[in-house]
């Protein structure tokens, strides 16, 4: 996540989902995996521009969220701190310290301590789960969450949701990144499914659900997707 992305369509689906889960009784922790903004003059400055939905009337049940994001996403002052202070949650906890890949072990332990007691932890890296071509401690390693970091939250008792940007590989190859959690001792018994958000660009929200959460979680999400949110999100079982 970058401050310059705040209020875009990714936040609409992500925060809409988390607001729905909080209303169902789950406590929420959100680790932004915050990274520095890309300079506007840079050739790579292309993200955070998916805000056309804010120029239209709200098309989901969450009018309050749409209104709050409109004030942020269409402004010149976009930041995660504005999202945090927009009173979108009752008791959510946030971790908004910049992730420096070289110091990520300390950063991760501090985040675990801050968010560790929440029922549901959302991990929001720029790109998603780690890839073999980019090491976690390298220059661009901060764009990814590691499997072990996600597993640590799960081990602490949280249901973990991980943002992952859909790549161009065939479906079978792409889903291997999700199934890898089945080969990790800490997460091998997790209930797994994902929600796909396909507006503008395709992004997945992978769930590693605790057994004790699963029934209520499934009921909440099915009710959520029975509303106009089905225009934005679709559920897939792994």
C-alpha positions as CSV (number, residue, x, y, z in Angstrom):
1,X,0.0,0.0,0.0
2,X,1.1,3.6,-0.7
3,X,-0.4,6.8,0.6
4,X,-1.0,7.8,-3.0
5,X,-3.4,4.8,-3.5
6,X,-5.7,5.9,-0.6
7,X,-9.3,5.9,-1.6
8,X,-9.1,4.0,-4.8
9,X,-11.3,1.0,-5.8
10,X,-9.0,-1.4,-3.9
11,X,-9.8,0.4,-0.7
12,X,-13.5,0.3,-1.6
13,X,-13.6,-3.5,-1.7
14,X,-11.1,-4.1,1.0
15,X,-12.6,-1.7,3.5
16,X,-16.1,-2.6,2.6
17,X,-15.3,-6.2,3.3
18,X,-13.6,-5.4,6.6
19,X,-16.5,-3.2,7.7
20,X,-18.9,-6.0,7.0
21,X,-16.8,-8.4,9.1
22,X,-16.6,-6.0,12.0
23,X,-20.4,-5.5,11.9
24,X,-20.6,-9.3,12.2
25,X,-18.6,-9.2,15.4
26,X,-15.0,-9.8,14.4
27,X,-12.3,-7.5,15.6
28,X,-10.1,-6.1,12.8
29,X,-6.4,-5.5,12.4
30,X,-5.0,-3.9,9.2
31,X,-1.3,-4.0,8.3
32,X,-1.0,-1.6,5.4
33,X,2.5,-2.9,4.4
34,X,3.1,0.8,3.7
35,X,5.8,1.7,1.2
36,X,7.0,5.1,-0.1
37,X,5.1,6.9,-2.8
38,X,6.2,6.8,-6.4
39,X,7.2,10.3,-7.6
40,X,4.5,11.7,-9.9
41,X,7.0,12.4,-12.6
42,X,8.2,8.8,-12.6
43,X,7.4,6.6,-15.6
44,X,6.1,4.0,-13.2
45,X,3.5,6.3,-11.7
46,X,0.3,4.6,-12.9
47,X,-1.3,3.2,-9.8
48,X,-3.9,4.8,-7.5
49,X,-5.9,6.3,-10.4
50,X,-8.8,3.9,-10.2
51,X,-11.3,6.4,-8.7
52,X,-13.9,6.8,-11.4
53,X,-16.4,4.9,-9.2
54,X,-16.2,7.9,-6.8
55,X,-17.6,10.2,-9.4
56,X,-20.8,8.2,-9.6
57,X,-23.5,7.5,-7.2
58,X,-22.8,4.7,-4.6
59,X,-23.7,1.3,-6.1
60,X,-23.3,-0.8,-2.9
61,X,-25.1,-0.7,0.5
62,X,-22.2,1.1,2.1
63,X,-23.0,4.7,1.3
64,X,-20.9,6.0,4.3
65,X,-17.8,4.3,3.0
66,X,-18.3,5.6,-0.6
67,X,-18.8,9.2,0.8
68,X,-15.6,8.9,3.0
69,X,-13.5,7.6,0.1
70,X,-14.8,10.3,-2.2
71,X,-13.4,13.0,0.1
72,X,-10.0,11.2,0.2
73,X,-9.6,9.6,-3.2
74,X,-10.5,12.7,-5.2
75,X,-8.4,15.0,-3.1
76,X,-4.8,16.1,-3.3
77,X,-4.1,14.8,0.2
78,X,-4.4,11.0,0.1
79,X,-3.0,9.0,2.9
80,X,-3.7,5.9,5.0
81,X,-3.8,8.1,8.1
82,X,-6.8,9.9,6.6
83,X,-8.4,6.5,6.0
84,X,-7.7,5.5,9.6
85,X,-9.2,8.8,11.0
86,X,-12.3,8.6,8.8
87,X,-14.3,6.7,11.5
88,X,-14.9,3.8,9.2
89,X,-14.4,1.3,12.1
90,X,-15.4,1.1,15.7
91,X,-12.3,-0.6,17.2
92,X,-10.0,-1.6,14.4
93,X,-6.2,-1.5,14.9
94,X,-3.8,-0.3,12.2
95,X,-0.1,-0.7,11.5
96,X,1.1,2.2,9.3
97,X,4.9,2.2,9.8
98,X,6.8,2.3,6.6
99,X,8.3,-1.1,5.7
100,X,12.0,-0.9,5.1
101,X,12.9,-4.3,3.6
102,X,16.3,-4.4,5.3
103,X,14.7,-3.9,8.7
104,X,11.6,-6.0,8.1
105,X,12.2,-8.5,10.9
106,X,11.9,-5.8,13.6
107,X,9.1,-4.1,11.7
108,X,7.2,-7.5,11.5
109,X,7.6,-8.2,15.2
110,X,6.3,-4.7,16.1
111,X,3.3,-5.2,13.8
112,X,2.6,-8.6,15.4
113,X,2.6,-7.1,18.8
114,X,0.3,-4.2,17.8
115,X,-2.2,-6.3,15.9
116,X,-1.8,-9.8,17.4
117,X,-5.0,-10.0,19.5
118,X,-7.4,-9.1,16.7
119,X,-9.7,-11.8,15.2
120,X,-9.0,-10.9,11.6
121,X,-5.7,-9.5,10.2
122,X,-5.6,-8.0,6.7
123,X,-2.2,-7.8,5.1
124,X,-2.1,-5.3,2.3
125,X,1.3,-5.3,0.4
126,X,1.6,-3.5,-2.9
127,X,1.9,-6.8,-5.0
128,X,1.0,-9.7,-2.7
129,X,2.7,-12.9,-1.7
130,X,6.4,-13.2,-2.1
131,X,7.9,-14.4,-5.3
132,X,11.1,-16.3,-6.0
133,X,12.5,-13.6,-8.2
134,X,12.5,-11.0,-5.4
135,X,14.0,-11.7,-2.0
136,X,12.2,-10.3,1.0
137,X,15.2,-8.2,2.1
138,X,16.0,-6.8,-1.3
139,X,15.2,-3.4,-2.7
140,X,11.7,-4.3,-3.8
141,X,11.1,-6.9,-1.2
142,X,8.8,-4.5,0.7
143,X,6.2,-4.9,-2.1
144,X,5.4,-8.4,-0.8
145,X,4.4,-10.2,2.3
146,X,6.3,-13.4,3.1
147,X,4.6,-16.7,3.8
148,X,6.2,-16.8,7.2
149,X,4.9,-13.4,8.2
150,X,1.3,-14.5,7.3
151,X,1.8,-17.8,9.1
152,X,3.0,-15.9,12.2
153,X,-0.3,-14.1,12.4
154,X,-2.2,-17.3,11.9
155,X,-0.2,-19.0,14.6
156,X,-1.2,-16.2,17.0
157,X,-4.8,-17.2,16.5
158,X,-6.0,-14.7,13.8
159,X,-7.8,-15.4,10.6
160,X,-5.5,-13.9,8.0
161,X,-6.6,-12.2,4.7
162,X,-3.8,-11.4,2.2
163,X,-4.0,-9.1,-0.8
164,X,-2.5,-10.6,-3.9
165,X,-2.4,-9.1,-7.4
166,X,-3.4,-11.5,-10.1
167,X,-0.4,-12.1,-12.4
168,X,-0.5,-13.3,-16.0
169,X,0.4,-16.9,-15.4
170,X,-2.1,-19.7,-16.1
171,X,-4.7,-20.3,-13.3
172,X,-3.1,-23.5,-12.2
173,X,0.3,-21.9,-11.8
174,X,-1.1,-18.8,-10.2
175,X,-3.0,-20.8,-7.5
176,X,0.1,-22.7,-6.5
177,X,1.1,-19.6,-4.7
178,X,-2.0,-20.0,-2.5
179,X,-1.7,-23.7,-2.1
180,X,1.8,-23.3,-0.8
181,X,0.3,-22.6,2.6
182,X,-0.8,-26.2,2.7
183,X,2.9,-27.2,2.8
184,X,3.7,-24.9,5.8
185,X,3.3,-26.6,9.1
186,X,1.6,-23.6,10.8
187,X,-1.0,-23.1,8.1
188,X,-1.6,-26.6,6.7
189,X,-5.0,-26.9,8.4
190,X,-6.3,-23.5,7.6
191,X,-9.6,-23.2,5.9
192,X,-8.7,-21.5,2.6
193,X,-10.8,-19.5,0.0
194,X,-10.5,-16.2,-1.8
195,X,-12.5,-13.3,-2.9
196,X,-11.8,-11.9,-6.4
197,X,-12.2,-8.2,-7.1
198,X,-12.0,-7.6,-10.8
199,X,-12.9,-3.9,-11.4
200,X,-10.1,-2.2,-13.3
201,X,-7.4,-4.8,-12.4
202,X,-7.8,-8.2,-10.9
203,X,-6.9,-8.6,-7.2
204,X,-7.6,-11.5,-4.8
205,X,-8.1,-11.5,-1.1
206,X,-6.9,-14.9,0.2
207,X,-8.4,-16.1,3.5
208,X,-6.5,-18.4,5.9
209,X,-9.4,-18.9,8.2
210,X,-9.3,-20.3,11.8
211,X,-11.6,-23.3,12.4
212,X,-13.4,-21.4,15.2
213,X,-14.1,-18.5,12.9
214,X,-15.1,-20.4,9.8
215,X,-18.8,-20.9,10.3
216,X,-19.5,-17.3,11.3
217,X,-17.1,-16.0,8.7
218,X,-18.7,-18.0,5.9
219,X,-22.2,-16.8,6.9
220,X,-21.1,-13.2,7.0
221,X,-19.4,-13.3,3.6
222,X,-22.3,-15.1,1.9
223,X,-24.7,-12.4,3.3
224,X,-22.3,-9.7,2.2
225,X,-22.1,-11.1,-1.4
226,X,-25.9,-11.4,-1.5
227,X,-26.0,-7.6,-1.7
228,X,-24.8,-5.3,-4.5
229,X,-21.3,-6.0,-3.4
230,X,-21.5,-9.0,-5.8
231,X,-20.8,-6.4,-8.5
232,X,-17.3,-6.1,-7.1
233,X,-16.4,-9.4,-5.4
234,X,-16.8,-13.1,-6.1
235,X,-16.0,-16.0,-3.8
236,X,-13.8,-19.0,-4.8
237,X,-13.2,-22.1,-2.7
238,X,-9.7,-23.7,-2.7
